Amino acid sequence: MNIDYIFTAVFDPDQGPVLQYQFPQTSHYDFRFLAEIMLPDRIHERNEDWLQFFLHFREDIQAYSLFPSVTKAIKGPNGSEVYHVLNVIRTKRERLAKRNGSLSAMAICTSFPHVQALKPLLDTAWSSFDASPSSLTLEHVFKKLCSHDFHSFFLDVSLDSSVILTLNDFHPYVEFQTQKSEIGTNSYSPPLLDSGVSLKIPPTKFLLSTSADNTPDITTCAVPTVFLPECVGEYSISNLIQTFINSPFPLSKYTSSLPAGVGDTNPIIVLINSLILQKRVLFLTSKLPAHVLTSFVLSACALASGASGLLQGYLNMTFPYVDLSNVDQLLKLPGYIAGAMNPTFLYHQNWWDLLCDLDNQIIHVSPELTKKKMSSKVLELVAAVPYNQLSPSRKLKGHSEQYLISDLHELLTHSNKELLVRWKIRTYLLSFIRKAISYEHLFLESSSLNPHVENYKLEGFGWFWPDRTARANELSLMAGKIEEWRKTKSYENYCHRMANTYIPVMLCMDIAYHLDRLRFQVVSSEDAACIYSALEQYITTDEDITYLLSLCPLHEGGLTIIAYGLYHISNSARQKVIQLLDKIKQHKYGEMFFACLPEVDKMIYASLRFHSN
């Protein structure tokens, strides 16, 4: 069974929002609280709308709730921590009816993370129910929805595999044939290169087609087959960034975690920092539809994760829609990402740290946030650095956050802007994590973010700087931000994942560090040879190759950085690169990445391999 529950709600002129029907019926859990969120504020102004929200099972009260346990996430009866709810709302205009019309809604609750893809099915289900509204009709609709096995479409792949499949555009190199299913029939043909070589790149969308009862109409859903943690719903990070990147910013002083004393800090930087540090971030609109508000909130959740599940734990603090009845529960949380449609939120600055005004495209910072000062611990750490000679304004001019904004402006003009923006955000957060690793080793002498450094076979980890002075300057500037991040759940989650990694090469060397050395530094031929030799020696499993490929996006050259080694002055180094490429070619995704190399690189590889044999 894929759908756990289905609900309908109506607006009663005397009682307000009321839960009308639910299936399956249960005496164990009370879902009447859902009526308020299923019929959001100002919904009567539109003929139809929809939104997505989440339910959490609370073990402490043995009930479902819009809000998770403050201490930890608890798995519900079907084993899921988060339940995804898709809700459609309809308004009927009737002159003779009370209040000149009626409001009603239908929602499905499931552990299936891509519930937004089922909206065409839910629209069809609504039409069937509306023709004959009753508990029996709702039961029939529920069973019809459950006849589709949505979970069977999912690819059982690792996080790195999901990154490869969703954040690389293979279409310029491959002619895809989309996977389809028509009422239980599955068919799939592998994509082909122009040369006719079959490649095993699975589709990231599955077309599900079904016919409505007693009608010839066909309903089709494009169901994603790959899941990235924290990235759910119809989100668009590029749209979120484009909305606020050019907006004015009203305040010039921020907390220790944000740039201090600089009036031209871009609002996107403040938004990203607030999300990373799990502050209280609220999106507000009194004009836009609920589904647009939902999209912005879910985009912010995906943005916080690095657009790829790099940082996790944000879904439990994400609430696409809240109203005034939820404020008390919301304020019990240390941080949140939420959406609201009631203007009252704007005037209660103690309810939020950052308010994103969607109607005016302005970000407001709560005065309460600006009162917080840099902790004494951070001040002591910064004061202990002898290389900290530059003024804050001069240091900020060369800071990576400024380059991020410049790059985002450029990427937003690209036709494939969403994919490129997601990669840019992932790269930025990965660089932040790597700098945090360097920070912890510099100031704290060890790092929980990377507990394997002491056992590395190849020296070098974290981020790289041209000299120790540059390192100390940037890390002292970032001290407040890193120290605040170290208190968050996302930091704790990342440390746990790194301590329990199953990827062998991550126990031997920092691949990201050494790939960036090859990309951005002028390394000696001896150092380059050592890097290529280590890559060939320690990359031994499929998981190792998958991890390597996840760090080599196609739009940045893919395996070109590896292929550079084919031109190395040392024959021994060239042989190591050939052996490494041999391994990659045999990998399920590596074959595709190799095929995307420039023809000259493939010719050199073939020639060297022929002569070596």
TAPE-V354988 format. One record per residue. N is the residue number from 0. RES is the residue in one letter. PSI is psi in whole degrees, 0 to 359 (999 if undefined). OMEGA is omega as a letter, one per 20 degrees, with the letter a starting at -180 (none if undefined). Layout:
N:RES:PSI:OMEGA
N:RES:PSI:OMEGA
//
This chain:
0:M:133:a
1:N:330:r
2:I:124:a
3:D:315:a
4:Y:157:r
5:I:139:a
6:F:153:r
7:T:146:r
8:A:150:r
9:V:158:r
10:F:115:r
11:D:126:a
12:P:334:a
13:D:326:a
14:Q:344:a
15:G:203:a
16:P:131:a
17:V:135:r
18:L:121:a
19:Q:298:r
20:Y:158:r
21:Q:151:r
22:F:136:i
23:P:153:r
24:Q:142:r
25:T:141:r
26:S:353:a
27:H:326:a
28:Y:139:a
29:D:117:a
30:F:13:a
31:R:336:a
32:F:343:a
33:L:337:a
34:A:320:a
35:E:319:a
36:I:334:r
37:M:337:r
38:L:80:a
39:P:172:a
40:D:142:r
41:R:19:a
42:I:337:a
43:H:346:a
44:E:349:a
45:R:149:r
46:N:328:r
47:E:156:r
48:D:175:r
49:W:160:r
50:L:163:r
51:Q:136:r
52:F:183:a
53:F:150:r
54:L:147:r
55:H:140:r
56:F:123:a
57:R:110:a
58:E:329:a
59:D:331:r
60:I:3:r
61:Q:54:a
62:A:162:r
63:Y:147:a
64:S:156:r
65:L:343:a
66:F:136:r
67:P:172:r
68:S:139:a
69:V:329:a
70:T:315:a
71:K:161:r
72:A:137:a
73:I:136:r
74:K:138:a
75:G:188:a
76:P:329:a
77:N:11:r
78:G:2:a
79:S:145:r
80:E:324:a
81:V:133:r
82:Y:132:a
83:H:131:a
84:V:127:r
85:L:129:a
86:N:125:r
87:V:143:a
88:I:139:r
89:R:141:r
90:T:129:r
91:K:127:r
92:R:117:r
93:E:117:a
94:R:322:a
95:L:350:a
96:A:159:r
97:K:134:a
98:R:23:r
99:N:25:r
100:G:187:r
101:S:150:r
102:L:135:r
103:S:160:a
104:A:154:r
105:M:136:a
106:A:145:r
107:I:142:a
108:C:128:a
109:T:158:r
110:S:357:r
111:F:116:a
112:P:338:a
113:H:49:a
114:V:334:a
115:Q:334:a
116:A:344:a
117:L:7:a
118:K:318:r
119:P:323:r
120:L:321:r
121:L:323:r
122:D:317:r
123:T:319:r
124:A:321:r
125:W:317:a
126:S:318:r
127:S:317:a
128:F:319:a
129:D:333:r
130:A:331:r
131:S:75:a
132:P:116:r
133:S:168:r
134:S:327:r
135:L:319:r
136:T:319:r
137:L:321:r
138:E:318:r
139:H:317:r
140:V:318:r
141:F:314:a
142:K:326:r
143:K:316:r
144:L:323:a
145:C:352:r
146:S:348:r
147:H:128:a
148:D:84:a
149:F:323:a
150:H:335:a
151:S:344:r
152:F:338:a
153:F:140:r
154:L:127:r
155:D:83:a
156:V:163:a
157:S:170:r
158:L:318:r
159:D:322:r
160:S:319:r
161:S:321:r
162:V:315:a
163:I:315:a
164:L:326:a
165:T:336:a
166:L:19:r
167:N:139:r
168:D:101:a
169:F:351:a
170:H:326:r
171:P:342:a
172:Y:341:a
173:V:141:r
174:E:108:a
175:F:147:r
176:Q:119:a
177:T:140:r
178:Q:139:a
179:K:155:r
180:S:125:r
181:E:104:r
182:I:56:r
183:G:356:a
184:T:123:a
185:N:138:r
186:S:140:a
187:Y:133:r
188:S:134:a
189:P:151:r
190:P:157:a
191:L:141:r
192:L:163:r
193:D:330:a
194:S:353:r
195:G:5:r
196:V:123:a
197:S:131:r
198:L:144:a
199:K:63:r
200:I:110:a
201:P:153:r
202:P:148:r
203:T:359:r
204:K:145:r
205:F:121:a
206:L:116:r
207:L:121:a
208:S:138:r
209:T:155:r
210:S:145:r
211:A:162:a
212:D:127:r
213:N:26:r
214:T:154:r
215:P:357:a
216:D:139:r
217:I:130:r
218:T:129:a
219:T:134:r
220:C:136:r
221:A:99:a
222:V:121:r
223:P:144:a
224:T:353:a
225:V:140:a
226:F:127:r
227:L:124:r
228:P:140:r
229:E:354:a
230:C:93:a
231:V:164:r
232:G:184:r
233:E:86:a
234:Y:155:r
235:S:101:a
236:I:324:r
237:S:322:r
238:N:320:r
239:L:312:a
240:I:319:a
241:Q:329:a
242:T:324:a
243:F:353:a
244:I:334:a
245:N:10:a
246:S:154:r
247:P:156:r
248:F:122:a
249:P:342:a
250:L:152:a
251:S:359:r
252:K:135:a
253:Y:180:r
254:T:178:a
255:S:340:a
256:S:350:a
257:L:160:r
258:P:132:a
259:A:137:r
260:G:17:a
261:V:122:a
262:G:347:a
263:D:20:r
264:T:129:a
265:N:139:a
266:P:330:r
267:I:323:r
268:I:315:a
269:V:321:r
270:L:312:a
271:I:314:r
272:N:319:r
273:S:322:r
274:L:315:r
275:I:320:a
276:L:7:r
277:Q:50:r
278:K:180:r
279:R:104:a
280:V:121:a
281:L:132:r
282:F:132:a
283:L:136:r
284:T:146:r
285:S:8:a
286:K:325:a
287:L:155:r
288:P:161:a
289:A:324:a
290:H:333:r
291:V:317:r
292:L:315:r
293:T:317:a
294:S:318:r
295:F:318:a
296:V:315:r
297:L:329:r
298:S:321:r
299:A:322:r
300:C:314:r
301:A:320:r
302:L:316:a
303:A:330:a
304:S:358:a
305:G:22:r
306:A:19:a
307:S:13:a
308:G:17:r
309:L:313:r
310:L:140:a
311:Q:163:a
312:G:2:a
313:Y:334:a
314:L:326:r
315:N:347:r
316:M:20:a
317:T:129:a
318:F:95:a
319:P:334:r
320:Y:129:r
321:V:155:r
322:D:186:a
323:L:333:r
324:S:346:a
325:N:357:a
326:V:315:a
327:D:315:r
328:Q:322:a
329:L:320:a
330:L:350:r
331:K:343:a
332:L:144:r
333:P:334:r
334:G:160:r
335:Y:163:r
336:I:113:a
337:A:163:r
338:G:143:a
339:A:158:a
340:M:7:a
341:N:120:a
342:P:344:a
343:T:328:a
344:F:328:a
345:L:327:a
346:Y:359:r
347:H:81:a
348:Q:348:r
349:N:357:r
350:W:344:a
351:W:159:r
352:D:323:r
353:L:127:r
354:L:121:r
355:C:104:a
356:D:103:a
357:L:329:a
358:D:322:a
359:N:358:r
360:Q:50:r
361:I:142:r
362:I:126:r
363:H:140:r
364:V:130:r
365:S:137:r
366:P:333:r
367:E:326:a
368:L:324:a
369:T:347:r
370:K:341:a
371:K:134:a
372:K:167:r
373:M:133:a
374:S:156:r
375:S:327:r
376:K:316:a
377:V:320:r
378:L:320:r
379:E:319:a
380:L:315:a
381:V:320:a
382:A:337:a
383:A:354:a
384:V:116:a
385:P:346:a
386:Y:1:a
387:N:80:a
388:Q:343:a
389:L:151:r
390:S:155:a
391:P:319:a
392:S:320:r
393:R:320:a
394:K:322:a
395:L:331:a
396:K:328:r
397:G:10:a
398:H:149:a
399:S:335:a
400:E:327:r
401:Q:322:r
402:Y:326:r
403:L:312:a
404:I:318:r
405:S:316:r
406:D:321:a
407:L:319:r
408:H:317:a
409:E:317:a
410:L:331:a
411:L:348:r
412:T:355:a
413:H:148:r
414:S:332:r
415:N:44:a
416:K:323:a
417:E:313:a
418:L:317:a
419:L:322:r
420:V:320:r
421:R:318:r
422:W:320:a
423:K:318:r
424:I:319:r
425:R:315:a
426:T:319:a
427:Y:314:a
428:L:325:r
429:L:321:r
430:S:323:r
431:F:316:r
432:I:317:a
433:R:324:r
434:K:325:r
435:A:324:r
436:I:314:r
437:S:320:r
438:Y:313:a
439:E:322:r
440:H:326:a
441:L:315:a
442:F:328:a
443:L:355:r
444:E:359:r
445:S:164:a
446:S:124:r
447:S:343:r
448:L:334:r
449:N:85:a
450:P:2:a
451:H:1:a
452:V:319:a
453:E:338:a
454:N:6:a
455:Y:139:r
456:K:334:r
457:L:125:a
458:E:143:r
459:G:133:a
460:F:170:r
461:G:224:r
462:W:161:r
463:F:146:r
464:W:159:r
465:P:333:r
466:D:174:a
467:R:327:r
468:T:315:r
469:A:320:r
470:R:311:a
471:A:321:r
472:N:311:a
473:E:319:a
474:L:326:r
475:S:324:r
476:L:325:a
477:M:0:a
478:A:314:a
479:G:316:a
480:K:315:a
481:I:318:a
482:E:323:r
483:E:322:r
484:W:326:a
485:R:349:r
486:K:357:a
487:T:164:r
488:K:327:a
489:S:324:r
490:Y:312:a
491:E:318:a
492:N:316:a
493:Y:318:r
494:C:319:r
495:H:317:a
496:R:319:a
497:M:325:r
498:A:336:a
499:N:25:a
500:T:145:a
501:Y:8:a
502:I:110:a
503:P:318:a
504:V:334:r
505:M:346:r
506:L:352:a
507:C:330:a
508:M:160:r
509:D:93:a
510:I:316:a
511:A:319:r
512:Y:313:a
513:H:329:r
514:L:319:r
515:D:329:r
516:R:317:r
517:L:325:a
518:R:317:a
519:F:347:a
520:Q:155:r
521:V:97:a
522:V:150:r
523:S:162:r
524:S:327:r
525:E:316:r
526:D:318:r
527:A:319:r
528:A:319:r
529:C:319:a
530:I:312:a
531:Y:322:r
532:S:318:r
533:A:319:r
534:L:315:r
535:E:323:a
536:Q:319:a
537:Y:347:r
538:I:103:a
539:T:337:a
540:T:168:r
541:D:322:r
542:E:322:r
543:D:315:a
544:I:320:r
545:T:316:r
546:Y:316:r
547:L:314:a
548:L:329:r
549:S:345:r
550:L:5:a
551:C:68:a
552:P:143:a
553:L:322:a
554:H:349:r
555:E:18:r
556:G:350:r
557:G:237:a
558:L:8:a
559:T:323:a
560:I:330:r
561:I:318:a
562:A:337:r
563:Y:329:a
564:G:343:r
565:L:342:a
566:Y:10:a
567:H:148:a
568:I:335:a
569:S:128:r
570:N:324:r
571:S:318:r
572:A:319:r
573:R:320:r
574:Q:322:r
575:K:320:r
576:V:319:r
577:I:315:a
578:Q:322:r
579:L:316:r
580:L:328:r
581:D:316:r
582:K:316:a
583:I:320:a
584:K:332:a
585:Q:356:a
586:H:151:a
587:K:327:r
588:Y:334:a
589:G:326:r
590:E:320:r
591:M:315:a
592:F:321:r
593:F:319:a
594:A:337:a
595:C:357:r
596:L:153:r
597:P:148:a
598:E:324:a
599:V:322:r
600:D:320:a
601:K:325:r
602:M:318:r
603:I:317:r
604:Y:312:a
605:A:320:a
606:S:312:a
607:L:321:a
608:R:321:r
609:F:313:a
610:H:327:r
611:S:331:r
612:N:999:none
//
